[in-house]
Amino acid sequence: MATIDAHMHFMPTVVFFLKTALCFANLGTFKLETAVSRTGVFGGTFDPVHTGHLIAAQQAIRCRNLDKIVFVPCAASPHKVGGRTSACARRRCASGIRSVGPVASARDRLAMVRLAIRGNPAFAVSGVETERGGVSYTIDTLRALKAGPCRRDELFLIVGADSLRDFHAWRDPRGILMLARLTVLARPGFDLRIPHALADAVGRANVARILRDCVRMPLIEISSRELRKMLARKEDVTYLVPESVLSYIRRNRLY
């Protein structure tokens, strides 16, 4: 009986340690399930992707403490009429469409981005827009990412400072800000005054957050349009595009 009594005496202590261990085990599982990644979403035509895009993405990672950047090439949806951008295209561009009339195919632009980001574990590419096809609305892309590969991530939508002028006219700007924090890349000397229409559309609290989340960029004068012209004229674009991308362009006779 003495032996049984001794065992019974220690039982509460054993139960306590078991419960404590179970508690810590559950806590670890909880942390694992609720862990999120700070993910930047960087959309554009990337026609072609160039060094400026890569520098901008890396600057966003550094300044916003992001874990990764997902490059999202837009779908091929040309809207050109008689060599000029059509009125329809301008309305679409002002409604949250990130690009008008890419020259290279979606397959080629995806391939070029994959080559450009190779070797950087913080960079990824998504074909969510090119696979969907048609007009690329930002709100649809964010919803697709949140429903799929980024369902547990905190999203940061990376846009150029010029986008602030028309952001109020994008499709569902408040919905965009509910799904992602707007991260504006502000080049030196750019006027960051917020249009009254934007404050009316998204509210002053969101405007304050947008201004607070701006990323100051170094001056990088590279544009895909100028690069296409230079490539068509057989001019030297060394260091303006990654060497792997340039090799792909030449091999496939793009631009």
N, C-alpha and C positions, 0 to 999 in steps of 0.2 A: 504493500500500500504506500509505503514511503516513496518508492520509486515512481509510482503513478502520480502521487501528489507533487513530486518534484517536476515531472513532465508537465502536469497541468499548470504549475506555477510559471513555467516558461512559455506556455502557449500564447498568452496575450502579447508577449514581446515578439514572438515569431510572426503572429498575425499582423502586428504593427509594421514590421519590416517588409512583409509581403505586400501590404497595401501601399506602403511608401514607394516600393519598387515599381508597382503597377501604375501608380500615379505618375512617376517620372517617365515611364514607358509611354503612357498615353500622351503626356505633354510633348515628348519628342515627336510622336506621330502627328499631333496637332500642328506643331511648327512646320513639319514637312509638308502637310497638306495645305497650309495657308501661305507658304513661301511664295513670293511673287518676284518676277523679273521686271526691271525697269527697261522697257523696250521702246526704242525710237522707230517710228514708221516714216520712211523717207520715200516719197513718191515722185514720179517724173517720167519723162519720155526716155531719158538716158540714151540719146540718139546722136552721138554715142556717149556712153559714160566717160567722164574725164577726171583728171586729177583734182579739179576743183570740187567735184562731188565727194571724193574720198576725204579730202581735207575738211570739208564741211561736216561730214558724218563723224569724223574723229573729234572735231571741235565740239560737236554736240555731246558726244560721249563724255568728254572731259569736263565740260561746263555743267552738264545736267546730271552727272554721275550715273550714266546709263550703263546697263549691262550688255546691251547689244543694239544693233541697228538692223532693221529689215528694209532692204531696198525693194520698192514695189513699182516695176515698170508698168506704165499704163497700157491699156488695150490699144490696138491699132484702129483709130477712128478718125481718118482724114476728113476735114471739113474745109476744103479749099474751093473757091469759085473764081475762075479766070485769073489764077495766080495771086488772088488776095484772100484773106481770111473772110469767110462769109459772115453775115450778120447773125446767122444761126450759131456759127462757131463762137462768135464773141459772146453771145448770150450763154452758151453752154460753158464756156471757159469761166464766166462770171458766176456760174452756179455750182462751183465745186469740182469742175472737171480740170484735171491737172495738166492736160496737154491737148494740142490740136495738131493732127496730121504728122505723126512720126514717119520718117522716110524709110528706115530699116524695118524689117518685119519684127513681130513680137518675138519670134524664135531667136532671131539674131540679137535683139536687144537683151533678152534674158541671158543668152550665151555670153555676151560681152560683159554684163554685170558679174556673172559667175567668175569669169576670168579675172576681172578687176579686183574682186574681193578675196580671191584665193589666197590662203595663207594667213588671213586675219580672222581668228575665231570669234571676234565680236561682231563681224559682219555676216549677214545672211541675205538671201534674195527670195522673194515670194512671187509666184505666178498667179496670185489670186485674181488680178484684174485681167491679165491676158487670157487666162483660161475661161473667165466669165464672158469676155468679149463685149463688144458694144461700148457705149459711153461709160467712162470711169468716174463715178461719183464717189467722193471721199467717204461720205456717210455709209455707203454700201460696203466699201472696202473695210472700214473699221468694224462694222458689224460682222463681216465674214471672218476677220481675224479673231475677234472676241469669241465667236462661236466655234473656232477651230484651234489653230496652233497657239494662239495667244490668249486663250480663255482665262488664264489665271494671271496674266501680265498686267502691269500698269503701263498704259500706252502714252507715248509722247509723239504727237504729230509734228513733224519737222517741215516747215515751210519757209519760203523766202519772204523778206520784209515786204515786197511788193504785194503779196497776197492779202495783207491787212486792209488794203484799200477796197477790196472787193469781197472780203470774207463774209460780210453781212448778207451778200447776195448768193452765197453758196447754198446748196440744198441742205436745209436743216442745220444751221450753224450751232444752235443750242444743243442739238443732239450730238453733233461732233464733239463739243466741249464736255458732254457727259461721258463720252467714251474715251476721250484722250485729252491730255493737256497740250495746248498749242505751244510749240517751241519755235519762235521766230528767229531766223538767222539774219542778223542786222549787219550789213556791211558798213564800213566807216563812212561817216557823213550822211547816212540815210536818216531822213526825218521820220521819227517814230510817233508823230502825233496821230492819235486815234480819231478816225472819222466819227462824227456824231451818229451816223447811221449804224455803225458797228456797236456803239454803246447802247443804242436803242434796241438793237437786235439781240444782243447777248447779255446785257446788264452790266452795270459798272463794276460789280465784284469780279466778273469774268475778265473785264478789260484790265483791271488792276493786276490780276494774276498773269495775263498774257504779257504785260509789260515787265513784270517781275521775272518771268521765265525766258526773256529774250537772251539770245546767245550772240555776243559780239564776235564778228568774224574779221579775220585779216582781209585785206584787199586782194582779191584773186580775180583777175580779168580774163576768165576763160568762159566761152559759151559754146554749146554744142552746134549752134547755127554757124558760127564763125569757123569752127573746126571742120564742119562739112565742106565749107567753101575752100578752106585751105587744102583739104584732102582732094577735092575735085581738081584743084590747080597743081596737085603734086608737090605742095609745099611741105617743108619739114615741120612735123608736129612732135618732135622728140620732147619728152617730159610733160607734154600737155595731156597725153593719154598714156595709160600703162602700156608697156611694150607688148604684153600678151594681147591686149585689145587691138593695138595697131597691127599686129601680125594677123589677127582674125579678120580685120577690115580688109587688109590687102589680099589675104587668101581667098576671101569671099567676094572681093571686088565691090564692096559697099561704097556708097557715095560717089 
